[in-house]
Amino acid sequence: MFDAVIVGGGPAGMAAALTLGRAHRSVLLLDAEEGRNAPAEKVHNLLTRDGTPPDQLRKLGREELAAYPAVRIRTGTCAAAYVLDDGGFRLDLSDGGTAQARRLLLATGLADELPKPRGIEALWGRSAFHCPYCHGYECTGKPVAVIGAEPARVRLALQLSRFAADVVLCTDGEPLDPASRLKLELNGVAVRCEAIARVEGTGAQLEQIVFESGPALARDAVFVVNVPRQRADLAARLGCAFLADGSVEVNEFGQTSVRGVYAAGDMARRATVPMPLAAVVTAAASGTVAGAIIDQDLVCADFDLPNPFASAVG
């Protein structure tokens, strides 16, 4: 019987394991080794580790966890989970084994469904991006395109115009309202409204955007709208509440609607946050919070103390 099983070995899961391991809590960390940021060349916006490759960051995390004997790491994931009569959990593992835990933390993360145009897959994480805070700085002084016509895409194009060499908003055949077009043009952002046929590049480096009609547009980077989805369905099978965008709903303590089940990382968010905060540093922070609250929850249970964190979503 582990004090906690953590499903997911990314930044959120490792941060939670570190917090619990330092509290001498027995932890099983299940890592499927399928990081969302694996295609990216480097991780950014992470203090003291800015520019570290994702695989190197995972290696450093594993090395730090190895110093805590209460933490066990196992390759794989959870095939099924069941709530026990005593409030704990039994887990069927993907390798055929089983484990029991007093508390369960889901940190399985999100996977990205990449949008059109054709050719984005080869560029993803290297010259085709979705987050200006993860990759915007690296576009300084470069020609950049933003695909889409929605207000959020107009805002992103304006944001990037502060440091990119030039920015073009490509609406991919969608209409753009006159007020947005005027604001873009007044701030030096050009607009291309033709439908996009494909993007072309050499290796992972974008070279041009090819339209159904009109001349191609030479660019070094493009920002697209990805569609994130839950990488695993464990939260749904446990009966956790979800928000409209598919995020697992948690409160400020990382607690889901199911007693004893926590969630951390970009797979989960509070209802008051308008979108998942998909950054390594925020994922790790949420894992640290969840780990500390799990420990406090267990302290209260072990010593029959009032639990100031005894709340859940819904």
Backbone torsions as a table, in degrees:
resi	resn	phi	psi	omega
1	MET	NA	111.3	175.5
2	PHE	-82.7	150.6	170.7
3	ASP	-63.1	-39.8	-179.9
4	ALA	-149.8	140.8	166.7
5	VAL	-109.8	130.8	178.3
6	ILE	-111.0	121.3	179.8
7	VAL	-100.2	104.3	-178.3
8	GLY	125.3	121.4	-175.0
9	GLY	-108.9	26.8	175.2
10	GLY	-81.5	-162.8	-177.8
11	PRO	-57.5	-40.4	-179.7
12	ALA	-66.8	-47.9	-179.0
13	GLY	-64.1	-43.4	-179.9
14	MET	-67.3	-38.4	178.6
15	ALA	-64.2	-40.9	177.6
16	ALA	-65.4	-41.4	178.8
17	ALA	-63.0	-38.1	178.1
18	LEU	-63.5	-46.4	179.7
19	THR	-61.2	-45.7	-178.9
20	LEU	-71.2	-38.1	177.9
21	GLY	-63.4	-38.3	177.5
22	ARG	-69.2	-21.0	175.6
23	ALA	-91.8	11.5	-179.4
24	HIS	58.7	34.9	173.6
25	ARG	-93.5	133.8	177.6
26	SER	-72.0	125.9	-172.3
27	VAL	-131.9	136.8	167.7
28	LEU	-112.5	119.2	179.0
29	LEU	-104.8	115.9	178.7
30	LEU	-96.9	121.9	-175.2
31	ASP	-124.4	112.8	177.6
32	ALA	-79.3	-8.4	178.2
33	GLU	57.6	47.6	178.9
34	GLU	-128.5	61.1	-175.3
35	GLY	-64.2	138.1	179.1
36	ARG	-63.1	-34.5	-176.5
37	ASN	-91.0	12.1	-178.8
38	ALA	-56.6	-37.0	-179.7
39	PRO	-69.1	-19.4	-175.9
40	ALA	-72.4	147.5	178.8
41	GLU	-72.8	-38.7	-176.2
42	LYS	-144.6	156.9	172.9
43	VAL	-97.3	133.8	-178.8
44	HIS	-123.5	168.4	-179.8
45	ASN	64.9	29.8	178.2
46	LEU	-121.1	106.6	-173.7
47	LEU	-57.9	133.0	-176.7
48	THR	74.6	-10.3	179.4
49	ARG	-130.3	18.9	-179.8
50	ASP	-60.8	127.1	179.8
51	GLY	92.0	5.2	179.3
52	THR	-78.6	133.4	175.5
53	PRO	-61.5	144.6	-177.6
54	PRO	-55.7	-41.2	-179.0
55	ASP	-68.2	-32.0	177.1
56	GLN	-70.1	-37.7	178.4
57	LEU	-64.1	-41.8	176.9
58	ARG	-62.7	-41.4	178.8
59	LYS	-61.6	-43.8	178.8
60	LEU	-63.0	-40.4	178.5
61	GLY	-63.5	-44.0	178.2
62	ARG	-61.0	-41.2	-179.9
63	GLU	-64.0	-39.5	178.6
64	GLU	-67.5	-40.5	-179.9
65	LEU	-66.6	-28.3	-179.2
66	ALA	-62.8	-19.1	179.6
67	ALA	-76.1	-9.1	-175.3
68	TYR	-114.1	106.2	-174.3
69	PRO	-65.4	-16.3	179.8
70	ALA	-76.2	-11.5	-176.6
71	VAL	-102.6	124.1	173.4
72	ARG	-112.4	137.0	179.6
73	ILE	-114.2	133.3	-178.1
74	ARG	-133.9	130.7	178.1
75	THR	-73.7	130.4	-180.0
76	GLY	134.4	-166.1	-179.7
77	THR	-147.3	-170.2	-176.7
78	CYS	-103.7	121.6	179.7
79	ALA	-80.6	-31.3	-179.9
80	ALA	-161.1	153.2	178.5
81	ALA	-137.9	142.3	-177.1
82	TYR	-131.9	138.3	176.7
83	VAL	-82.1	128.1	180.0
84	LEU	-88.2	164.6	-177.9
85	ASP	-62.4	-29.2	-179.8
86	ASP	-85.9	5.3	179.5
87	GLY	92.6	-5.8	176.1
88	GLY	-84.1	-164.3	-173.8
89	PHE	-139.5	144.2	168.9
90	ARG	-112.7	133.0	-175.9
91	LEU	-119.6	132.3	168.8
92	ASP	-93.5	121.8	-174.6
93	LEU	-92.0	157.4	-175.0
94	SER	-67.4	-20.0	178.9
95	ASP	-90.8	7.6	178.6
96	GLY	96.6	-10.1	178.6
97	GLY	-82.6	178.9	176.8
98	THR	-134.0	161.5	175.5
99	ALA	-151.9	154.9	174.8
100	GLN	-121.8	146.9	-177.1
101	ALA	-144.7	147.1	174.6
102	ARG	-76.8	-34.1	178.5
103	ARG	-136.0	155.3	-176.1
104	LEU	-130.1	126.9	176.9
105	LEU	-115.2	122.8	177.1
106	LEU	-95.4	122.2	177.9
107	ALA	-138.8	43.6	-173.4
108	THR	-80.0	-12.2	171.3
109	GLY	75.1	-170.5	-178.5
110	LEU	-117.9	158.2	170.7
111	ALA	-120.3	148.9	-176.0
112	ASP	-100.2	123.8	168.4
113	GLU	-89.6	114.5	-173.1
114	LEU	-80.2	141.4	-177.0
115	PRO	-84.7	172.6	164.8
116	LYS	-67.1	166.1	10.8
117	PRO	-83.9	169.8	177.6
118	ARG	-58.7	136.3	178.9
119	GLY	104.9	-8.5	-177.9
120	ILE	-65.2	-36.1	-173.7
121	GLU	-55.7	-42.4	-176.7
122	ALA	-69.4	-19.9	-175.2
123	LEU	-101.8	-9.8	-169.2
124	TRP	-59.6	128.4	178.1
125	GLY	83.9	-8.1	-179.2
126	ARG	-116.9	-45.0	175.0
127	SER	-141.4	2.0	170.6
128	ALA	-120.2	121.2	-169.8
129	PHE	-131.3	171.6	172.4
130	HIS	-129.0	-18.7	-174.0
131	CYS	-116.3	120.7	179.6
132	PRO	-70.9	-22.1	-179.5
133	TYR	-82.5	-25.1	176.4
134	CYS	-82.9	-35.8	-170.8
135	HIS	-134.5	-0.3	-176.8
136	GLY	-63.9	-41.6	-176.9
137	TYR	-59.8	-36.1	-178.8
138	GLU	-68.1	-9.2	176.8
139	CYS	-93.9	6.1	179.5
140	THR	-57.0	127.2	177.8
141	GLY	75.6	9.2	-177.9
142	LYS	-111.7	155.9	173.3
143	PRO	-77.5	128.9	-171.4
144	VAL	-130.0	147.5	172.5
145	ALA	-120.5	149.2	172.3
146	VAL	-122.2	128.5	-178.3
147	ILE	-101.0	130.0	178.0
148	GLY	131.9	160.7	-178.4
149	ALA	-122.7	-0.6	-177.9
150	GLU	-71.7	160.4	179.5
151	PRO	-53.4	-36.8	179.9
152	ALA	-65.3	-32.5	178.8
153	ARG	-73.8	-36.5	174.9
154	VAL	-61.8	-44.5	178.6
155	ARG	-61.0	-42.0	179.9
156	LEU	-64.6	-41.9	178.9
157	ALA	-61.1	-41.6	177.7
158	LEU	-66.2	-40.0	178.5
159	GLN	-60.8	-46.9	-178.1
160	LEU	-68.5	-23.9	-177.3
161	SER	-65.5	-14.2	-179.9
162	ARG	-71.7	-22.2	-176.5
163	PHE	-139.3	-15.3	174.2
164	ALA	-73.7	156.2	-179.5
165	ALA	-63.0	-46.9	170.3
166	ASP	-157.4	151.3	-175.9
167	VAL	-125.1	135.5	174.7
168	VAL	-122.2	127.7	173.0
169	LEU	-88.8	121.2	179.5
170	CYS	-107.1	112.9	-174.2
171	THR	-83.6	-6.9	178.1
172	ASP	55.0	45.2	176.2
173	GLY	86.5	-6.0	179.4
174	GLU	-85.8	145.9	179.1
175	PRO	-71.1	151.2	177.5
176	LEU	-121.5	129.4	-176.2
177	ASP	-67.2	148.2	-175.1
178	PRO	-57.8	-36.4	-178.2
179	ALA	-65.8	-40.8	178.5
180	SER	-66.8	-41.8	179.4
181	ARG	-61.1	-43.3	-179.7
182	LEU	-63.3	-44.2	-179.7
183	LYS	-61.9	-41.8	178.5
184	LEU	-62.6	-49.0	-176.9
185	GLU	-64.6	-37.1	178.3
186	LEU	-66.1	-21.5	-179.7
187	ASN	-108.2	18.8	171.7
188	GLY	79.7	15.8	178.6
189	VAL	-101.1	119.1	178.5
190	ALA	-79.6	163.5	-178.1
191	VAL	-129.8	133.0	171.1
192	ARG	-121.6	123.6	-174.6
193	CYS	-103.7	-3.3	-179.1
194	GLU	-66.8	152.1	173.5
195	ALA	-65.3	143.1	-177.9
196	ILE	-92.8	131.3	178.4
197	ALA	-86.5	-43.8	-177.1
198	ARG	-173.0	168.4	169.3
199	VAL	-113.8	148.2	-176.9
200	GLU	-129.3	147.9	177.7
201	GLY	-165.8	178.3	175.2
202	THR	-109.4	119.6	-174.8
203	GLY	62.6	-125.1	179.8
204	ALA	-98.9	8.8	-177.5
205	GLN	-102.5	117.8	176.2
206	LEU	-62.2	139.7	175.9
207	GLU	-119.9	-41.3	-179.8
208	GLN	-157.3	157.7	172.7
209	ILE	-105.8	125.3	-177.9
210	VAL	-103.6	127.8	-178.2
211	PHE	-99.4	163.2	175.9
212	GLU	-64.9	-27.9	175.8
213	SER	-147.9	154.5	179.7
214	GLY	88.9	170.9	-176.0
215	PRO	-71.5	152.7	175.2
216	ALA	-68.3	158.7	-177.7
217	LEU	-116.3	114.9	178.1
218	ALA	-73.2	127.5	-179.9
219	ARG	-145.0	153.0	175.1
220	ASP	-98.7	-20.6	-178.9
221	ALA	-153.4	153.0	178.6
222	VAL	-138.9	140.5	177.3
223	PHE	-109.6	124.5	-175.4
224	VAL	-122.5	167.9	176.8
225	VAL	-95.4	109.9	175.0
226	ASN	-86.0	161.0	176.8
227	VAL	-116.7	102.4	179.8
228	PRO	-78.7	145.8	175.4
229	ARG	-137.3	158.5	177.9
230	GLN	-62.1	130.9	179.6
231	ARG	-71.7	-27.9	-179.6
232	ALA	-133.4	156.4	-178.5
233	ASP	-103.8	16.0	-176.4
234	LEU	-61.7	-41.1	180.0
235	ALA	-61.6	-41.0	179.3
236	ALA	-65.9	-41.1	-178.1
237	ARG	-70.0	-24.9	175.6
238	LEU	-81.4	-11.3	179.2
239	GLY	89.6	19.9	179.0
240	CYS	-68.0	146.7	176.7
241	ALA	-74.0	145.3	179.2
242	PHE	-120.9	155.0	171.3
243	LEU	-90.5	170.3	-172.5
244	ALA	-60.8	-29.0	-178.3
245	ASP	-86.8	4.4	178.9
246	GLY	94.2	-0.5	176.2
247	SER	-73.9	144.0	171.1
248	VAL	-70.3	130.3	-178.1
249	GLU	-82.8	128.2	175.3
250	VAL	-129.4	163.2	172.2
251	ASN	-94.4	-169.3	-175.7
252	GLU	-68.1	-11.2	179.2
253	PHE	-99.8	3.0	-177.8
254	GLY	81.4	11.1	-179.3
255	GLN	-85.6	137.2	175.6
256	THR	-89.6	-172.7	178.5
257	SER	-76.7	-9.1	179.9
258	VAL	-102.5	122.1	-177.4
259	ARG	-56.8	129.0	177.8
260	GLY	88.4	-7.0	178.9
261	VAL	-105.5	125.9	179.1
262	TYR	-115.4	160.6	176.0
263	ALA	-142.5	143.1	-177.8
264	ALA	-146.3	162.5	-179.5
265	GLY	90.8	-167.2	-174.0
266	ASP	-74.2	-6.4	177.6
267	MET	-76.2	-13.3	-172.1
268	ALA	-135.6	153.1	174.1
269	ARG	-159.9	163.9	174.0
270	ARG	-79.9	155.4	-179.4
271	ALA	-64.7	-25.5	-178.3
272	THR	-79.6	-10.2	177.6
273	VAL	-95.8	124.0	-170.0
274	PRO	-71.9	-13.6	-178.1
275	MET	-159.5	158.4	175.2
276	PRO	-62.0	138.8	177.8
277	LEU	-94.1	91.7	-170.5
278	ALA	-88.9	71.9	175.4
279	ALA	-135.0	147.9	-178.4
280	VAL	-59.4	-41.9	-176.0
281	VAL	-66.8	-38.7	179.1
282	THR	-73.0	-33.6	175.8
283	ALA	-63.5	-46.1	179.6
284	ALA	-63.2	-40.1	179.2
285	ALA	-62.1	-42.5	179.6
286	SER	-66.2	-33.4	176.0
287	GLY	-67.1	-39.0	177.3
288	THR	-62.5	-44.5	178.5
289	VAL	-62.0	-48.6	-178.8
290	ALA	-61.0	-41.0	179.2
291	GLY	-61.8	-43.3	179.6
292	ALA	-65.6	-40.1	-179.5
293	ILE	-69.7	-36.8	174.7
294	ILE	-59.8	-44.5	178.5
295	ASP	-61.5	-44.3	179.1
296	GLN	-63.9	-39.4	176.9
297	ASP	-58.1	-44.7	-179.1
298	LEU	-71.2	-35.5	174.9
299	VAL	-57.8	-46.1	-180.0
300	CYS	-63.5	-39.8	179.0
301	ALA	-68.9	-39.6	-176.5
302	ASP	-68.5	-34.2	-174.4
303	PHE	-113.8	12.7	177.3
304	ASP	53.6	52.8	-179.3
305	LEU	-106.7	154.7	172.2
306	PRO	-59.5	139.1	-176.6
307	ASN	-106.0	106.0	179.8
308	PRO	-70.6	-10.7	-179.3
309	PHE	-106.5	13.6	-175.6
310	ALA	-78.7	66.8	176.0
311	SER	-135.8	164.3	178.4
312	ALA	-150.4	167.1	178.4
313	VAL	-68.4	140.6	172.8
314	GLY	81.2	NA	NA
